[in-house]
Amino acid sequence: MKAVKLQTTTLSGTDGPHLLILGGVHGDEFESMAAIRRLRDRVDPDALQGRLTLIPVVNEAAYRRGQRTSEDGLDLARTCPGNPTGSITERIACAVSQKIEEANYLIDLHSGGIAMHCYPLAGYMLHPDTAVLEAQRRMARVFNLPIVWGTSSHLDGRTLSVARDARIPAIYTEWMGGGQCDPQGVTRYMEGCLNVMAELGMIDRPRPVSRIEYFVEDAREHSGHLQLNYPAPFSGFFEPAVRLKDRVKPGDLLGVVTDPLGDRREEVRSVQSGIVLCLRVYNRILEGESAAAVLEG
């Protein structure tokens, strides 16, 4: 098995922190890839304090397929720290985990991919080390997306869990999806990364006017695991009954799953009060796949 070599750009300035920014951990999340390429052209190494490492397409095997995962079917965001002699996803996980451990800070940019729309958010793990946790809060706030969300620190297999174990402050982001590359998302992602760089003292940039609408920290065991929310009761056709950011309460209809003829019909109803954070927009759904997620509050 050949070791995976990630396509990486490193910009080095004077002494300062080392920030790693990842895109394309899933092969169908495109805003991150475009934003990192634009960021590379925007940052002037001569004005940089520290080092910036950029990997726009971490999961090239999945990207070539136009799918969330590569041919082995493993989710890279559940496979870290990986295995240097394992399957393609395990080897990519090993390579990106090594990059994370070499950095001082991490930003991992995501979107809803082909299947989902996610209301824009910056998230982080509720790290037990108060210094790491406070750094993550600062990073998430200045990234300046509508939702800031701190969640369980007990979820493993992720880029953020590698950073957690190495005590490296880390955030992830979500922006819409649906298999598109939203130009606004690309711009906001690039600006968010620049905001974090300024917060870390790497560049000079004015602090932006806050766009934050919700700040939520939820320490429950599986908070932050979006794929566990509102699983489809059977494989079929999902028709949403809500939109992103709609406010719902227990019992409200989120959508309906039907069979091809519409003879079998089962409702998916909310068991929470809050706003619709993620919503499936790819109508074919398999049993157990998430139809939606609700941010409580």
N, C-alpha and C positions, 0 to 999 in steps of 0.2 A: 504494500500500500504506500503510495506517495503521500508525503506530508503536504498539507494545503498551504499555499502561499497566497495571502490576501493582498489584493491590489490597494496599496496604501500610499497616501501623500503625507509627508511630514514637513511642516513649516517651523523653522527654528529661529528664535530671536535671542534676546539677552536672557540672563538668568531669570527664572520664574517657574510657575507650575506647568505640569504636563497634562493637557486636556485631550482626551480621546472622544471623538464623535463618530457614532456608528449609524449607518443607514442600511436598508435592505437586509435586515436579519430574516425577514420573510420576503420571498421573491416577488410578491404581488403588491408591495407597498412602495409607491413610486415618489411621493412628495419628498421623502427623506433623501432619496438618491439625487434628485435634481437640486435640492437645497444645499447638500454638501458640496456638489460641484460648483455651485454659485459662491458658496462660502470660500472655497479655495481661491477663487479669482478675486474675492473681495479683500481678503486679509493681506496686509503688507508685512512681510517678514521683518523689514527694517524698523517697523513701529511695534513689533511684537515683543512682549516680555514673557518669556517662557517658550513652550513647545506645543504645537497643535498637530495632532495626528488625526487624519480623516480617512474613513473607509466607507465610501458611498454605497457599495454593494457587498455586504458581508457574505451573503448566501448566493453566490453566483450560480451554483447548481440549480437552485430553485428558480432564480430569475430567468435562466435560460429556458425553463419549462413554462414560465409565466404562471407559476403556482406558488402557494404559500410554502410548500415543502419541496425538497429534492426527491429523487427517485426512490430513496429508501423509506419515504413516508414519515420520517421523524421530524418533529417540530424543533427547530434549532433553539427556540426560546424555552424549551423544556429539557435540553440535552447537555447544557453546560455543567461541569467543565470539560466534558467530552472525553475522547479516547484517541490517542495519536495513531493507533492501528485499527480503528474501527471503521464503520461505514462512512460515507461521504459526509453526512451531517455531523457525526461524532468527531470527525477530523476537523471540520470547520469549527465546531464548538471548542475544540482543543486550541486551535490557532487563535480564535478571537479571545478566549479566556487568558491566554498568555499576553495578548496585547493589553487587556484590561489590567492585569497585575503589574504591568510596566508603567501605568499611568498614575496620576494623582487625583484626577477627576474623570467622570464618565457622563456623557449624554448619549442615550440610545433613542433614535427617532423612529416612530412607528406610524401606522395608519390602520384603518379597518380592513385593508386588503380588498379582494374582490367581493367578499360576501357581506361585509358589514360597513355601516357608517358609525363613526365615533365622534361625539361632540368634543371639540378640542380640549385637551387636558395635559397638564404636566404632573407626573406622579413620582412617588418615591416610597421606599420601604421605611417603616418606623424603626430605624436602627437603634439597638440598645445603647450604643455609644452616643452620648448626648452631643459631643462635638461633631461627629459625623452627621447626626440627625439635623442639627442646626444648619450645617453647611448645605445639606440637601434642601431644607426648607427655603433657604436663601436662593439657591439655584432655581428651584421650581417657581418661586414667586417672580423672579426677574425674567424668567422665560416668557412670562406675560401672556399666557393663554387663559381662556375664561374659567377653567376649573383647575384648582390645585388639590391633589388627592394623595394623602399619605395612607398607606395600607400595610397589611401584615408583613412582618420581616421573616416569616417562616416558609415562604414559597421558594422552592429550590429549582435548579435546572436552568436558571435565567442568567442573562448578563448581569442583572442587578444583584443576584445572589453571589456571583463571583466577586463583584465589588464589595458586597456586604462582608464576606468572609475576609477580604483583604483590607477592610476598613477604609475603603475608597468612596468618598461621597459620589452618589450616582442618582441621576433622574432618567425617566423615560417620558416620551410624549406620544400622544395619539392625535391624528387629524383626519377626520372624515374617512374617505376610502371609496368603496364601490368600484375599484379597478381603474380609477382615474388619477390623473396628476393635477390636482387643483392648484392653479397659479397663485391664488391667495395663500394657500397652505405652504407652498414653496417659499414665498416671501416671508411669511410669519415664522417659519422654521429658521430661515437664515437670520432674521432679526433676533429671534430668541437665543440662538447660539451666540451672536455678538453680544447680547445683553449679559449672558452668563460670563463670557470672556471678560467683559468690563467689570463685573462683580468680583471676579477672581484677580483683578489687577493686571490682566494680560494686554488690554488695549484701553484707550481713552474713548469713552462714549457716554453721552448723557443718560441718566436713568430715565426710562420711558414712563409716560403716564400709565397707571395701572389699568389693565383690562380685566382683572380678575373679578368674577361674579360669585364664585363659590370657593370656599376653603374648607375642606373636610378631611379629618383624620379618623380612620376607622381601623382599630387594632384587632378586629375579629379574625379568627384563624384563616379563613379563606377570602378575606376581603382583597380585592385586586385581581382575583382569578376570574376574569370576565367570561371565559369559556364555560364556566360551570353554571351560568345564569340562564334560567328559563329554557331548559332543554326541550327540543321537539319531542312530543309523545310518540311519533312514528314518522317514517320517511314520507315526504309528500311535498305539497305546494304551500309555502307560507305567505299569507297576506297580512301585512301589518295594519293595525287599527290606530296607531299613534304615530307621532313624528318625534324626531330628536328634540329634547328639551321640554317636551310636554310634561306637565306635572300629573302624576298618577297617585292613586291610593290603593290599598288592598281591595281586590275584587274588580278593579278596572281592567277592561279588555286591552291586551297588548297586540293580539293578532290571532289568526285562525290558521290551523293546518288542515288541509284537505287531501284526499286521494285524487288521482287524475280525473275521475268522473264527478267528484264532489259528493259521492255517496257517504263517505266517512268524513266527519268534520269534528275537530276537537279544538277548543278554545285554549289560548294561553293567557292567563290572567295574572295581574300583579299581586304579589304578596307583600309589597313594600309601599311606603310612602316616600316620594322623592321625584326626581326628574329622570326622563328617559336619557340615559347616557350613551348607550349603543343600541343599534337596531339593525336587524338583518335586512339587506336590500336585494340579495340574490335569492330569488323566490324558491328555487329548489332547495329543500332542506332534508338532511338525513337525521334519522332518529338519534337523539342525544345532542345534536348540534344546538348551539345557543341561538335563540331567537331575539333576545334583547338583554339589556342590563339596565338596572336602575340605580342611580346614585341617591342614597338615602339622605334625608335632611329636609 
